[in-house]
Amino acid sequence: MGKVVATINVVPEGVETDLEKIKIEIEKVVPPQAEIHQIKEEPIAFGLVSLKVFVTLEDAAGGTDPIEKAFSTIKGVRRVETVDVRRLL
């Protein structure tokens, strides 16, 4: 097994949602087997901005499910979706 980098899209409930608070909570709830590499803001439409969270973790059974579940518990988050997983060399 090796390491992978996963790109996880975190969509807030609305344009008034404080993205800085969500970023702080993401850092707090990330499971111990994963490490946050980077968090980028990405405009969607009509002022709504999502967060692209780049996470490194071991390539193991279950994949990003524990991370998605942890991020989904954050207040102000509407949807969490893994959009890409790539093996690190």
PDB file of N, CA, C and O in Angstrom, chain B, residues numbered from 101:
ATOM      1  N   MET B 101       0.828  -1.185   0.000  1.00  0.00           N
ATOM      2  CA  MET B 101       0.000   0.000   0.000  1.00  0.00           C
ATOM      3  C   MET B 101       0.871   1.246   0.000  1.00  0.00           C
ATOM      4  O   MET B 101       2.002   1.242   0.486  1.00  0.00           O
ATOM      5  N   GLY B 102       0.313   2.307  -0.557  1.00  0.00           N
ATOM      6  CA  GLY B 102       1.013   3.578  -0.583  1.00  0.00           C
ATOM      7  C   GLY B 102       0.109   4.681  -0.082  1.00  0.00           C
ATOM      8  O   GLY B 102      -0.942   4.439   0.510  1.00  0.00           O
ATOM      9  N   LYS B 103       0.544   5.883  -0.334  1.00  0.00           N
ATOM     10  CA  LYS B 103      -0.258   7.047   0.065  1.00  0.00           C
ATOM     11  C   LYS B 103      -1.009   7.578  -1.145  1.00  0.00           C
ATOM     12  O   LYS B 103      -0.570   7.436  -2.287  1.00  0.00           O
ATOM     13  N   VAL B 104      -2.148   8.191  -0.866  1.00  0.00           N
ATOM     14  CA  VAL B 104      -2.943   8.833  -1.904  1.00  0.00           C
ATOM     15  C   VAL B 104      -3.258  10.254  -1.463  1.00  0.00           C
ATOM     16  O   VAL B 104      -3.220  10.583  -0.277  1.00  0.00           O
ATOM     17  N   VAL B 105      -3.568  11.083  -2.446  1.00  0.00           N
ATOM     18  CA  VAL B 105      -4.076  12.424  -2.152  1.00  0.00           C
ATOM     19  C   VAL B 105      -5.506  12.465  -2.685  1.00  0.00           C
ATOM     20  O   VAL B 105      -5.760  12.144  -3.846  1.00  0.00           O
ATOM     21  N   ALA B 106      -6.424  12.862  -1.825  1.00  0.00           N
ATOM     22  CA  ALA B 106      -7.832  12.951  -2.188  1.00  0.00           C
ATOM     23  C   ALA B 106      -8.246  14.415  -2.215  1.00  0.00           C
ATOM     24  O   ALA B 106      -7.850  15.208  -1.361  1.00  0.00           O
ATOM     25  N   THR B 107      -9.051  14.753  -3.211  1.00  0.00           N
ATOM     26  CA  THR B 107      -9.633  16.089  -3.297  1.00  0.00           C
ATOM     27  C   THR B 107     -11.086  15.968  -2.864  1.00  0.00           C
ATOM     28  O   THR B 107     -11.873  15.249  -3.481  1.00  0.00           O
ATOM     29  N   ILE B 108     -11.429  16.673  -1.806  1.00  0.00           N
ATOM     30  CA  ILE B 108     -12.775  16.593  -1.250  1.00  0.00           C
ATOM     31  C   ILE B 108     -13.430  17.964  -1.353  1.00  0.00           C
ATOM     32  O   ILE B 108     -12.887  18.966  -0.886  1.00  0.00           O
ATOM     33  N   ASN B 109     -14.604  17.988  -1.971  1.00  0.00           N
ATOM     34  CA  ASN B 109     -15.353  19.225  -2.153  1.00  0.00           C
ATOM     35  C   ASN B 109     -16.316  19.399  -0.977  1.00  0.00           C
ATOM     36  O   ASN B 109     -17.141  18.525  -0.709  1.00  0.00           O
ATOM     37  N   VAL B 110     -16.208  20.521  -0.284  1.00  0.00           N
ATOM     38  CA  VAL B 110     -17.076  20.832   0.852  1.00  0.00           C
ATOM     39  C   VAL B 110     -17.920  22.045   0.469  1.00  0.00           C
ATOM     40  O   VAL B 110     -17.396  23.136   0.244  1.00  0.00           O
ATOM     41  N   VAL B 111     -19.239  21.835   0.400  1.00  0.00           N
ATOM     42  CA  VAL B 111     -20.154  22.905  -0.008  1.00  0.00           C
ATOM     43  C   VAL B 111     -20.882  23.443   1.229  1.00  0.00           C
ATOM     44  O   VAL B 111     -21.509  22.675   1.959  1.00  0.00           O
ATOM     45  N   PRO B 112     -20.802  24.759   1.467  1.00  0.00           N
ATOM     46  CA  PRO B 112     -21.494  25.347   2.624  1.00  0.00           C
ATOM     47  C   PRO B 112     -22.996  25.447   2.382  1.00  0.00           C
ATOM     48  O   PRO B 112     -23.470  25.293   1.257  1.00  0.00           O
ATOM     49  N   GLU B 113     -23.733  25.708   3.460  1.00  0.00           N
ATOM     50  CA  GLU B 113     -25.189  25.827   3.364  1.00  0.00           C
ATOM     51  C   GLU B 113     -25.632  27.039   2.556  1.00  0.00           C
ATOM     52  O   GLU B 113     -26.689  27.000   1.926  1.00  0.00           O
ATOM     53  N   GLY B 114     -24.853  28.109   2.561  1.00  0.00           N
ATOM     54  CA  GLY B 114     -25.252  29.301   1.823  1.00  0.00           C
ATOM     55  C   GLY B 114     -24.130  30.308   1.742  1.00  0.00           C
ATOM     56  O   GLY B 114     -23.046  30.091   2.283  1.00  0.00           O
ATOM     57  N   VAL B 115     -24.394  31.419   1.059  1.00  0.00           N
ATOM     58  CA  VAL B 115     -23.371  32.447   0.864  1.00  0.00           C
ATOM     59  C   VAL B 115     -23.008  33.148   2.173  1.00  0.00           C
ATOM     60  O   VAL B 115     -21.916  33.703   2.296  1.00  0.00           O
ATOM     61  N   GLU B 116     -23.916  33.124   3.147  1.00  0.00           N
ATOM     62  CA  GLU B 116     -23.652  33.787   4.424  1.00  0.00           C
ATOM     63  C   GLU B 116     -22.838  32.919   5.387  1.00  0.00           C
ATOM     64  O   GLU B 116     -22.438  33.392   6.451  1.00  0.00           O
ATOM     65  N   THR B 117     -22.591  31.668   5.031  1.00  0.00           N
ATOM     66  CA  THR B 117     -21.831  30.759   5.892  1.00  0.00           C
ATOM     67  C   THR B 117     -20.376  31.216   5.980  1.00  0.00           C
ATOM     68  O   THR B 117     -19.760  31.537   4.964  1.00  0.00           O
ATOM     69  N   ASP B 118     -19.836  31.245   7.186  1.00  0.00           N
ATOM     70  CA  ASP B 118     -18.463  31.685   7.433  1.00  0.00           C
ATOM     71  C   ASP B 118     -17.486  30.569   7.050  1.00  0.00           C
ATOM     72  O   ASP B 118     -17.356  29.579   7.771  1.00  0.00           O
ATOM     73  N   LEU B 119     -16.804  30.730   5.921  1.00  0.00           N
ATOM     74  CA  LEU B 119     -15.874  29.713   5.432  1.00  0.00           C
ATOM     75  C   LEU B 119     -14.658  29.559   6.335  1.00  0.00           C
ATOM     76  O   LEU B 119     -14.094  28.470   6.437  1.00  0.00           O
ATOM     77  N   GLU B 120     -14.254  30.637   6.987  1.00  0.00           N
ATOM     78  CA  GLU B 120     -13.091  30.554   7.885  1.00  0.00           C
ATOM     79  C   GLU B 120     -13.392  29.631   9.067  1.00  0.00           C
ATOM     80  O   GLU B 120     -12.522  28.873   9.495  1.00  0.00           O
ATOM     81  N   LYS B 121     -14.605  29.690   9.591  1.00  0.00           N
ATOM     82  CA  LYS B 121     -14.998  28.794  10.683  1.00  0.00           C
ATOM     83  C   LYS B 121     -15.010  27.346  10.204  1.00  0.00           C
ATOM     84  O   LYS B 121     -14.585  26.445  10.927  1.00  0.00           O
ATOM     85  N   ILE B 122     -15.498  27.126   8.989  1.00  0.00           N
ATOM     86  CA  ILE B 122     -15.518  25.766   8.442  1.00  0.00           C
ATOM     87  C   ILE B 122     -14.094  25.249   8.270  1.00  0.00           C
ATOM     88  O   ILE B 122     -13.820  24.087   8.569  1.00  0.00           O
ATOM     89  N   LYS B 123     -13.189  26.095   7.793  1.00  0.00           N
ATOM     90  CA  LYS B 123     -11.788  25.680   7.631  1.00  0.00           C
ATOM     91  C   LYS B 123     -11.180  25.259   8.965  1.00  0.00           C
ATOM     92  O   LYS B 123     -10.475  24.253   9.044  1.00  0.00           O
ATOM     93  N   ILE B 124     -11.457  26.030  10.008  1.00  0.00           N
ATOM     94  CA  ILE B 124     -10.937  25.708  11.343  1.00  0.00           C
ATOM     95  C   ILE B 124     -11.503  24.370  11.820  1.00  0.00           C
ATOM     96  O   ILE B 124     -10.775  23.541  12.367  1.00  0.00           O
ATOM     97  N   GLU B 125     -12.801  24.167  11.610  1.00  0.00           N
ATOM     98  CA  GLU B 125     -13.433  22.915  12.030  1.00  0.00           C
ATOM     99  C   GLU B 125     -12.902  21.724  11.234  1.00  0.00           C
ATOM    100  O   GLU B 125     -12.748  20.633  11.784  1.00  0.00           O
ATOM    101  N   ILE B 126     -12.623  21.919   9.950  1.00  0.00           N
ATOM    102  CA  ILE B 126     -12.050  20.843   9.133  1.00  0.00           C
ATOM    103  C   ILE B 126     -10.737  20.380   9.747  1.00  0.00           C
ATOM    104  O   ILE B 126     -10.488  19.180   9.860  1.00  0.00           O
ATOM    105  N   GLU B 127      -9.901  21.328  10.141  1.00  0.00           N
ATOM    106  CA  GLU B 127      -8.613  20.990  10.768  1.00  0.00           C
ATOM    107  C   GLU B 127      -8.819  20.212  12.068  1.00  0.00           C
ATOM    108  O   GLU B 127      -8.017  19.339  12.401  1.00  0.00           O
ATOM    109  N   LYS B 128      -9.891  20.523  12.803  1.00  0.00           N
ATOM    110  CA  LYS B 128     -10.151  19.870  14.089  1.00  0.00           C
ATOM    111  C   LYS B 128     -10.680  18.446  13.929  1.00  0.00           C
ATOM    112  O   LYS B 128     -10.312  17.561  14.701  1.00  0.00           O
ATOM    113  N   VAL B 129     -11.543  18.215  12.930  1.00  0.00           N
ATOM    114  CA  VAL B 129     -12.229  16.918  12.828  1.00  0.00           C
ATOM    115  C   VAL B 129     -11.556  15.916  11.901  1.00  0.00           C
ATOM    116  O   VAL B 129     -11.995  14.769  11.819  1.00  0.00           O
ATOM    117  N   VAL B 130     -10.504  16.319  11.204  1.00  0.00           N
ATOM    118  CA  VAL B 130      -9.861  15.379  10.283  1.00  0.00           C
ATOM    119  C   VAL B 130      -9.376  14.156  11.074  1.00  0.00           C
ATOM    120  O   VAL B 130      -8.717  14.313  12.102  1.00  0.00           O
ATOM    121  N   PRO B 131      -9.695  12.940  10.607  1.00  0.00           N
ATOM    122  CA  PRO B 131      -9.276  11.725  11.316  1.00  0.00           C
ATOM    123  C   PRO B 131      -7.752  11.619  11.409  1.00  0.00           C
ATOM    124  O   PRO B 131      -7.045  12.174  10.569  1.00  0.00           O
ATOM    125  N   PRO B 132      -7.240  10.914  12.418  1.00  0.00           N
ATOM    126  CA  PRO B 132      -5.789  10.832  12.628  1.00  0.00           C
ATOM    127  C   PRO B 132      -5.025  10.163  11.487  1.00  0.00           C
ATOM    128  O   PRO B 132      -3.831  10.415  11.319  1.00  0.00           O
ATOM    129  N   GLN B 133      -5.692   9.313  10.698  1.00  0.00           N
ATOM    130  CA  GLN B 133      -5.003   8.640   9.597  1.00  0.00           C
ATOM    131  C   GLN B 133      -4.851   9.535   8.368  1.00  0.00           C
ATOM    132  O   GLN B 133      -4.252   9.126   7.374  1.00  0.00           O
ATOM    133  N   ALA B 134      -5.389  10.746   8.430  1.00  0.00           N
ATOM    134  CA  ALA B 134      -5.335  11.671   7.297  1.00  0.00           C
ATOM    135  C   ALA B 134      -4.633  12.961   7.704  1.00  0.00           C
ATOM    136  O   ALA B 134      -4.544  13.303   8.883  1.00  0.00           O
ATOM    137  N   GLU B 135      -4.138  13.663   6.687  1.00  0.00           N
ATOM    138  CA  GLU B 135      -3.449  14.934   6.923  1.00  0.00           C
ATOM    139  C   GLU B 135      -3.905  15.947   5.873  1.00  0.00           C
ATOM    140  O   GLU B 135      -3.893  15.664   4.675  1.00  0.00           O
ATOM    141  N   ILE B 136      -4.306  17.130   6.337  1.00  0.00           N
ATOM    142  CA  ILE B 136      -4.711  18.200   5.425  1.00  0.00           C
ATOM    143  C   ILE B 136      -3.467  18.747   4.742  1.00  0.00           C
ATOM    144  O   ILE B 136      -2.512  19.159   5.401  1.00  0.00           O
ATOM    145  N   HIS B 137      -3.490  18.745   3.412  1.00  0.00           N
ATOM    146  CA  HIS B 137      -2.372  19.300   2.650  1.00  0.00           C
ATOM    147  C   HIS B 137      -2.648  20.760   2.294  1.00  0.00           C
ATOM    148  O   HIS B 137      -1.775  21.619   2.416  1.00  0.00           O
ATOM    149  N   GLN B 138      -3.889  21.027   1.847  1.00  0.00           N
ATOM    150  CA  GLN B 138      -4.235  22.378   1.401  1.00  0.00           C
ATOM    151  C   GLN B 138      -5.751  22.529   1.375  1.00  0.00           C
ATOM    152  O   GLN B 138      -6.477  21.559   1.162  1.00  0.00           O
ATOM    153  N   ILE B 139      -6.220  23.756   1.596  1.00  0.00           N
ATOM    154  CA  ILE B 139      -7.639  24.084   1.452  1.00  0.00           C
ATOM    155  C   ILE B 139      -7.736  25.307   0.550  1.00  0.00           C
ATOM    156  O   ILE B 139      -7.157  26.355   0.839  1.00  0.00           O
ATOM    157  N   LYS B 140      -8.484  25.158  -0.559  1.00  0.00           N
ATOM    158  CA  LYS B 140      -8.672  26.259  -1.511  1.00  0.00           C
ATOM    159  C   LYS B 140     -10.148  26.633  -1.590  1.00  0.00           C
ATOM    160  O   LYS B 140     -11.027  25.780  -1.462  1.00  0.00           O
ATOM    161  N   GLU B 141     -10.402  27.907  -1.801  1.00  0.00           N
ATOM    162  CA  GLU B 141     -11.764  28.371  -2.047  1.00  0.00           C
ATOM    163  C   GLU B 141     -12.013  28.368  -3.547  1.00  0.00           C
ATOM    164  O   GLU B 141     -11.166  28.795  -4.331  1.00  0.00           O
ATOM    165  N   GLU B 142     -13.203  27.875  -3.938  1.00  0.00           N
ATOM    166  CA  GLU B 142     -13.547  27.813  -5.358  1.00  0.00           C
ATOM    167  C   GLU B 142     -14.970  28.337  -5.567  1.00  0.00           C
ATOM    168  O   GLU B 142     -15.927  27.746  -5.068  1.00  0.00           O
ATOM    169  N   PRO B 143     -15.111  29.450  -6.308  1.00  0.00           N
ATOM    170  CA  PRO B 143     -16.446  29.987  -6.575  1.00  0.00           C
ATOM    171  C   PRO B 143     -17.304  28.986  -7.351  1.00  0.00           C
ATOM    172  O   PRO B 143     -16.826  28.324  -8.272  1.00  0.00           O
ATOM    173  N   ILE B 144     -18.583  28.885  -6.962  1.00  0.00           N
ATOM    174  CA  ILE B 144     -19.511  27.994  -7.664  1.00  0.00           C
ATOM    175  C   ILE B 144     -20.422  28.847  -8.547  1.00  0.00           C
ATOM    176  O   ILE B 144     -20.298  28.834  -9.772  1.00  0.00           O
ATOM    177  N   ALA B 145     -21.344  29.590  -7.915  1.00  0.00           N
ATOM    178  CA  ALA B 145     -22.262  30.466  -8.648  1.00  0.00           C
ATOM    179  C   ALA B 145     -23.019  31.348  -7.662  1.00  0.00           C
ATOM    180  O   ALA B 145     -23.207  30.977  -6.504  1.00  0.00           O
ATOM    181  N   PHE B 146     -23.447  32.509  -8.126  1.00  0.00           N
ATOM    182  CA  PHE B 146     -24.293  33.413  -7.339  1.00  0.00           C
ATOM    183  C   PHE B 146     -23.687  33.735  -5.969  1.00  0.00           C
ATOM    184  O   PHE B 146     -24.414  33.862  -4.983  1.00  0.00           O
ATOM    185  N   GLY B 147     -22.370  33.864  -5.907  1.00  0.00           N
ATOM    186  CA  GLY B 147     -21.696  34.217  -4.664  1.00  0.00           C
ATOM    187  C   GLY B 147     -21.362  33.047  -3.754  1.00  0.00           C
ATOM    188  O   GLY B 147     -20.685  33.227  -2.741  1.00  0.00           O
ATOM    189  N   LEU B 148     -21.826  31.847  -4.097  1.00  0.00           N
ATOM    190  CA  LEU B 148     -21.533  30.668  -3.282  1.00  0.00           C
ATOM    191  C   LEU B 148     -20.124  30.178  -3.585  1.00  0.00           C
ATOM    192  O   LEU B 148     -19.734  30.065  -4.747  1.00  0.00           O
ATOM    193  N   VAL B 149     -19.370  29.889  -2.539  1.00  0.00           N
ATOM    194  CA  VAL B 149     -17.985  29.436  -2.671  1.00  0.00           C
ATOM    195  C   VAL B 149     -17.840  28.109  -1.940  1.00  0.00           C
ATOM    196  O   VAL B 149     -18.228  27.987  -0.778  1.00  0.00           O
ATOM    197  N   SER B 150     -17.275  27.106  -2.630  1.00  0.00           N
ATOM    198  CA  SER B 150     -17.022  25.814  -1.984  1.00  0.00           C
ATOM    199  C   SER B 150     -15.563  25.746  -1.558  1.00  0.00           C
ATOM    200  O   SER B 150     -14.747  26.577  -1.957  1.00  0.00           O
ATOM    201  N   LEU B 151     -15.247  24.750  -0.746  1.00  0.00           N
ATOM    202  CA  LEU B 151     -13.870  24.517  -0.325  1.00  0.00           C
ATOM    203  C   LEU B 151     -13.375  23.225  -0.955  1.00  0.00           C
ATOM    204  O   LEU B 151     -14.037  22.190  -0.869  1.00  0.00           O
ATOM    205  N   LYS B 152     -12.214  23.286  -1.585  1.00  0.00           N
ATOM    206  CA  LYS B 152     -11.531  22.095  -2.097  1.00  0.00           C
ATOM    207  C   LYS B 152     -10.485  21.739  -1.056  1.00  0.00           C
ATOM    208  O   LYS B 152      -9.542  22.498  -0.829  1.00  0.00           O
ATOM    209  N   VAL B 153     -10.652  20.588  -0.427  1.00  0.00           N
ATOM    210  CA  VAL B 153      -9.745  20.155   0.630  1.00  0.00           C
ATOM    211  C   VAL B 153      -8.885  19.023   0.078  1.00  0.00           C
ATOM    212  O   VAL B 153      -9.403  17.993  -0.355  1.00  0.00           O
ATOM    213  N   PHE B 154      -7.570  19.223   0.096  1.00  0.00           N
ATOM    214  CA  PHE B 154      -6.631  18.213  -0.382  1.00  0.00           C
ATOM    215  C   PHE B 154      -6.076  17.485   0.837  1.00  0.00           C
ATOM    216  O   PHE B 154      -5.448  18.092   1.705  1.00  0.00           O
ATOM    217  N   VAL B 155      -6.318  16.172   0.892  1.00  0.00           N
ATOM    218  CA  VAL B 155      -5.976  15.361   2.052  1.00  0.00           C
ATOM    219  C   VAL B 155      -5.077  14.209   1.620  1.00  0.00           C
ATOM    220  O   VAL B 155      -5.351  13.554   0.615  1.00  0.00           O
ATOM    221  N   THR B 156      -4.003  13.955   2.371  1.00  0.00           N
ATOM    222  CA  THR B 156      -3.174  12.775   2.113  1.00  0.00           C
ATOM    223  C   THR B 156      -3.510  11.720   3.162  1.00  0.00           C
ATOM    224  O   THR B 156      -3.718  12.028   4.335  1.00  0.00           O
ATOM    225  N   LEU B 157      -3.559  10.462   2.708  1.00  0.00           N
ATOM    226  CA  LEU B 157      -3.866   9.351   3.592  1.00  0.00           C
ATOM    227  C   LEU B 157      -3.347   8.054   2.997  1.00  0.00           C
ATOM    228  O   LEU B 157      -2.984   8.003   1.822  1.00  0.00           O
ATOM    229  N   GLU B 158      -3.314   7.007   3.812  1.00  0.00           N
ATOM    230  CA  GLU B 158      -2.890   5.697   3.341  1.00  0.00           C
ATOM    231  C   GLU B 158      -3.958   5.128   2.419  1.00  0.00           C
ATOM    232  O   GLU B 158      -5.153   5.321   2.644  1.00  0.00           O
ATOM    233  N   ASP B 159      -3.521   4.425   1.379  1.00  0.00           N
ATOM    234  CA  ASP B 159      -4.431   3.754   0.459  1.00  0.00           C
ATOM    235  C   ASP B 159      -4.906   2.476   1.146  1.00  0.00           C
ATOM    236  O   ASP B 159      -4.223   1.452   1.097  1.00  0.00           O
ATOM    237  N   ALA B 160      -6.063   2.532   1.781  1.00  0.00           N
ATOM    238  CA  ALA B 160      -6.568   1.400   2.552  1.00  0.00           C
ATOM    239  C   ALA B 160      -8.074   1.261   2.348  1.00  0.00           C
ATOM    240  O   ALA B 160      -8.726   2.134   1.775  1.00  0.00           O
ATOM    241  N   ALA B 161      -8.601   0.152   2.829  1.00  0.00           N
ATOM    242  CA  ALA B 161     -10.036  -0.094   2.735  1.00  0.00           C
ATOM    243  C   ALA B 161     -10.795   1.026   3.445  1.00  0.00           C
ATOM    244  O   ALA B 161     -10.360   1.525   4.483  1.00  0.00           O
ATOM    245  N   GLY B 162     -11.913   1.404   2.881  1.00  0.00           N
ATOM    246  CA  GLY B 162     -12.709   2.487   3.466  1.00  0.00           C
ATOM    247  C   GLY B 162     -12.414   3.824   2.835  1.00  0.00           C
ATOM    248  O   GLY B 162     -13.270   4.708   2.806  1.00  0.00           O
ATOM    249  N   GLY B 163     -11.198   3.979   2.324  1.00  0.00           N
ATOM    250  CA  GLY B 163     -10.816   5.186   1.603  1.00  0.00           C
ATOM    251  C   GLY B 163     -11.146   6.474   2.326  1.00  0.00           C
ATOM    252  O   GLY B 163     -10.715   6.698   3.457  1.00  0.00           O
ATOM    253  N   THR B 164     -11.914   7.315   1.660  1.00  0.00           N
ATOM    254  CA  THR B 164     -12.214   8.646   2.187  1.00  0.00           C
ATOM    255  C   THR B 164     -13.512   8.701   2.991  1.00  0.00           C
ATOM    256  O   THR B 164     -13.892   9.772   3.465  1.00  0.00           O
ATOM    257  N   ASP B 165     -14.195   7.573   3.154  1.00  0.00           N
ATOM    258  CA  ASP B 165     -15.474   7.573   3.878  1.00  0.00           C
ATOM    259  C   ASP B 165     -15.385   8.195   5.275  1.00  0.00           C
ATOM    260  O   ASP B 165     -16.230   9.023   5.616  1.00  0.00           O
ATOM    261  N   PRO B 166     -14.381   7.823   6.104  1.00  0.00           N
ATOM    262  CA  PRO B 166     -14.310   8.438   7.437  1.00  0.00           C
ATOM    263  C   PRO B 166     -14.101   9.956   7.382  1.00  0.00           C
ATOM    264  O   PRO B 166     -14.597  10.688   8.238  1.00  0.00           O
ATOM    265  N   ILE B 167     -13.371  10.413   6.380  1.00  0.00           N
ATOM    266  CA  ILE B 167     -13.122  11.849   6.239  1.00  0.00           C
ATOM    267  C   ILE B 167     -14.410  12.563   5.839  1.00  0.00           C
ATOM    268  O   ILE B 167     -14.751  13.601   6.407  1.00  0.00           O
ATOM    269  N   GLU B 168     -15.123  12.005   4.863  1.00  0.00           N
ATOM    270  CA  GLU B 168     -16.388  12.598   4.430  1.00  0.00           C
ATOM    271  C   GLU B 168     -17.380  12.673   5.590  1.00  0.00           C
ATOM    272  O   GLU B 168     -18.053  13.687   5.775  1.00  0.00           O
ATOM    273  N   LYS B 169     -17.465  11.597   6.367  1.00  0.00           N
ATOM    274  CA  LYS B 169     -18.391  11.583   7.511  1.00  0.00           C
ATOM    275  C   LYS B 169     -18.004  12.646   8.536  1.00  0.00           C
ATOM    276  O   LYS B 169     -18.871  13.333   9.075  1.00  0.00           O
ATOM    277  N   ALA B 170     -16.710  12.784   8.805  1.00  0.00           N
ATOM    278  CA  ALA B 170     -16.242  13.789   9.773  1.00  0.00           C
ATOM    279  C   ALA B 170     -16.561  15.196   9.291  1.00  0.00           C
ATOM    280  O   ALA B 170     -17.049  16.019  10.066  1.00  0.00           O
ATOM    281  N   PHE B 171     -16.291  15.484   8.019  1.00  0.00           N
ATOM    282  CA  PHE B 171     -16.558  16.813   7.474  1.00  0.00           C
ATOM    283  C   PHE B 171     -18.057  17.112   7.450  1.00  0.00           C
ATOM    284  O   PHE B 171     -18.461  18.264   7.610  1.00  0.00           O
ATOM    285  N   SER B 172     -18.880  16.085   7.252  1.00  0.00           N
ATOM    286  CA  SER B 172     -20.334  16.272   7.194  1.00  0.00           C
ATOM    287  C   SER B 172     -20.926  16.699   8.530  1.00  0.00           C
ATOM    288  O   SER B 172     -22.028  17.245   8.572  1.00  0.00           O
ATOM    289  N   THR B 173     -20.204  16.456   9.626  1.00  0.00           N
ATOM    290  CA  THR B 173     -20.713  16.816  10.954  1.00  0.00           C
ATOM    291  C   THR B 173     -20.523  18.295  11.278  1.00  0.00           C
ATOM    292  O   THR B 173     -21.051  18.781  12.278  1.00  0.00           O
ATOM    293  N   ILE B 174     -19.779  19.009  10.448  1.00  0.00           N
ATOM    294  CA  ILE B 174     -19.476  20.417  10.710  1.00  0.00           C
ATOM    295  C   ILE B 174     -20.710  21.283  10.453  1.00  0.00           C
ATOM    296  O   ILE B 174     -21.366  21.165   9.418  1.00  0.00           O
ATOM    297  N   LYS B 175     -21.007  22.152  11.415  1.00  0.00           N
ATOM    298  CA  LYS B 175     -22.145  23.067  11.272  1.00  0.00           C
ATOM    299  C   LYS B 175     -21.882  24.020  10.106  1.00  0.00           C
ATOM    300  O   LYS B 175     -20.800  24.597   9.991  1.00  0.00           O
ATOM    301  N   GLY B 176     -22.889  24.173   9.244  1.00  0.00           N
ATOM    302  CA  GLY B 176     -22.763  25.066   8.099  1.00  0.00           C
ATOM    303  C   GLY B 176     -22.380  24.357   6.814  1.00  0.00           C
ATOM    304  O   GLY B 176     -22.300  24.988   5.760  1.00  0.00           O
ATOM    305  N   VAL B 177     -22.141  23.046   6.886  1.00  0.00           N
ATOM    306  CA  VAL B 177     -21.774  22.273   5.694  1.00  0.00           C
ATOM    307  C   VAL B 177     -23.018  21.593   5.143  1.00  0.00           C
ATOM    308  O   VAL B 177     -23.716  20.878   5.861  1.00  0.00           O
ATOM    309  N   ARG B 178     -23.288  21.821   3.862  1.00  0.00           N
ATOM    310  CA  ARG B 178     -24.444  21.212   3.209  1.00  0.00           C
ATOM    311  C   ARG B 178     -24.091  19.860   2.596  1.00  0.00           C
ATOM    312  O   ARG B 178     -24.849  18.898   2.726  1.00  0.00           O
ATOM    313  N   ARG B 179     -22.919  19.788   1.918  1.00  0.00           N
ATOM    314  CA  ARG B 179     -22.582  18.568   1.181  1.00  0.00           C
ATOM    315  C   ARG B 179     -21.078  18.364   1.178  1.00  0.00           C
ATOM    316  O   ARG B 179     -20.307  19.322   1.129  1.00  0.00           O
ATOM    317  N   VAL B 180     -20.666  17.088   1.232  1.00  0.00           N
ATOM    318  CA  VAL B 180     -19.258  16.715   1.165  1.00  0.00           C
ATOM    319  C   VAL B 180     -19.133  15.606   0.128  1.00  0.00           C
ATOM    320  O   VAL B 180     -19.881  14.629   0.161  1.00  0.00           O
ATOM    321  N   GLU B 181     -18.179  15.762  -0.797  1.00  0.00           N
ATOM    322  CA  GLU B 181     -18.037  14.791  -1.879  1.00  0.00           C
ATOM    323  C   GLU B 181     -16.571  14.662  -2.280  1.00  0.00           C
ATOM    324  O   GLU B 181     -15.888  15.661  -2.506  1.00  0.00           O
ATOM    325  N   THR B 182     -16.099  13.424  -2.365  1.00  0.00           N
ATOM    326  CA  THR B 182     -14.754  13.180  -2.878  1.00  0.00           C
ATOM    327  C   THR B 182     -14.822  13.264  -4.396  1.00  0.00           C
ATOM    328  O   THR B 182     -15.598  12.545  -5.026  1.00  0.00           O
ATOM    329  N   VAL B 183     -14.009  14.141  -4.987  1.00  0.00           N
ATOM    330  CA  VAL B 183     -14.057  14.342  -6.433  1.00  0.00           C
ATOM    331  C   VAL B 183     -12.845  13.764  -7.159  1.00  0.00           C
ATOM    332  O   VAL B 183     -12.871  13.617  -8.381  1.00  0.00           O
ATOM    333  N   ASP B 184     -11.776  13.431  -6.417  1.00  0.00           N
ATOM    334  CA  ASP B 184     -10.581  12.885  -7.066  1.00  0.00           C
ATOM    335  C   ASP B 184      -9.710  12.183  -6.030  1.00  0.00           C
ATOM    336  O   ASP B 184      -9.581  12.642  -4.895  1.00  0.00           O
ATOM    337  N   VAL B 185      -9.113  11.061  -6.437  1.00  0.00           N
ATOM    338  CA  VAL B 185      -8.146  10.353  -5.601  1.00  0.00           C
ATOM    339  C   VAL B 185      -7.004   9.926  -6.508  1.00  0.00           C
ATOM    340  O   VAL B 185      -7.224   9.297  -7.543  1.00  0.00           O
ATOM    341  N   ARG B 186      -5.782  10.273  -6.115  1.00  0.00           N
ATOM    342  CA  ARG B 186      -4.598   9.928  -6.916  1.00  0.00           C
ATOM    343  C   ARG B 186      -3.514   9.354  -6.018  1.00  0.00           C
ATOM    344  O   ARG B 186      -3.318   9.804  -4.890  1.00  0.00           O
ATOM    345  N   ARG B 187      -2.819   8.358  -6.536  1.00  0.00           N
ATOM    346  CA  ARG B 187      -1.727   7.730  -5.795  1.00  0.00           C
ATOM    347  C   ARG B 187      -0.495   8.625  -5.844  1.00  0.00           C
ATOM    348  O   ARG B 187      -0.146   9.166  -6.894  1.00  0.00           O
ATOM    349  N   LEU B 188       0.158   8.772  -4.694  1.00  0.00           N
ATOM    350  CA  LEU B 188       1.410   9.525  -4.621  1.00  0.00           C
ATOM    351  C   LEU B 188       2.564   8.583  -4.928  1.00  0.00           C
ATOM    352  O   LEU B 188       2.573   7.431  -4.494  1.00  0.00           O
ATOM    353  N   LEU B 189       3.521   9.077  -5.669  1.00  0.00           N
ATOM    354  CA  LEU B 189       4.689   8.249  -6.002  1.00  0.00           C
ATOM    355  C   LEU B 189       5.868   8.616  -5.148  1.00  0.00           C
ATOM    356  O   LEU B 189       6.939   8.025  -5.287  1.00  0.00           O
TER     357      LEU B 189
END
